[in-house]
């Protein structure tokens, strides 16, 4: 499958997973799986949540932030990736002064 994100409409979800401000995203969902391009404005967060029946990977494209994983915060920046396996918890915060953009894939297990 080929996905062309520039032609997709952006969806804005306030307080995603209990986070602050909003998550802006473009993407597709199929068979319980999700592939998205996400964007958090400065100060925005994705609330900490547990992946009960899926895993997720983030690959950071621009901006700076921190990712919460199983009880600890870790800094993130372009070029690094984060993996949250099934049964684990994570969250994300934009701590920089520009948008934090990332590619995300949720894989149903």
WODAJO-V112421 format. One record per residue. PSI is psi in whole degrees, -180 to 180 (none if undefined). Layout:
psi=PSI
psi=PSI
//
This chain:
psi=145
psi=132
psi=130
psi=94
psi=-36
psi=-25
psi=-2
psi=148
psi=143
psi=134
psi=134
psi=122
psi=108
psi=144
psi=47
psi=125
psi=29
psi=11
psi=-179
psi=149
psi=-128
psi=156
psi=127
psi=134
psi=156
psi=140
psi=-171
psi=153
psi=136
psi=133
psi=36
psi=-2
psi=155
psi=136
psi=121
psi=159
psi=115
psi=157
psi=127
psi=128
psi=164
psi=133
psi=-9
psi=152
psi=158
psi=123
psi=153
psi=130
psi=159
psi=137
psi=98
psi=-37
psi=23
psi=169
psi=165
psi=144
psi=138
psi=139
psi=121
psi=130
psi=-39
psi=159
psi=-176
psi=150
psi=-162
psi=145
psi=132
psi=129
psi=117
psi=48
psi=-2
psi=146
psi=138
psi=140
psi=146
psi=150
psi=170
psi=137
psi=-13
psi=163
psi=156
psi=137
psi=131
psi=104
psi=162
psi=135
psi=-2
psi=167
psi=147
psi=167
psi=174
psi=142
psi=136
psi=112
psi=3
psi=-170
psi=13
psi=169
psi=141
psi=114
psi=147
psi=152
psi=135
psi=141
psi=122
psi=123
psi=118
psi=136
psi=none
//
